[in-house]
Amino acid sequence: QVQLVESGGGMVQPGGSLRISCAASGSRLSLYDMGWYRQAPGKQRTLVARITSGGRINNVDSVKDRFFISRDNAKNTVYLQMNSLRPEDTAVYYCNAQRPDVSWYNYWGQGTQVTVSS
């Protein structure tokens, strides 16, 4: 069982930056592919960025060159650095952990709100 706790969300003006974190407990994060997802009001939860256990990174086009995912396995933590934020980035951001070799080992955090507004 993995427990994920997101932090670092808040309100920021358009063009600003924010870094959110996902701290894991209960297992070694190095075993998991990690992803950041977001869900805006009335919309489905969608993938933002993903980093595999081997360090390969995938970003969706809408955040490419603005958002950067990273992991610190020693701290059992995953980060999402968000730059040049736009109002359309406003959402609840969720952390996800998925074991690549065991499909039912899939865990979610409780989410952290990010609001981009002037």
Secondary structure, DSSP 4 states (H G I P E B T S, - for coil): --EEEEE--EEE-TT--EEEEEEEESS-GGGSEEEEEEE-TTS--EEEEEE-TT--EEE-GGGTTTEEEEEETTTTEEEEEE-S--GGG-EEEEEEEE-SS-TT-EEE---EEEEE--
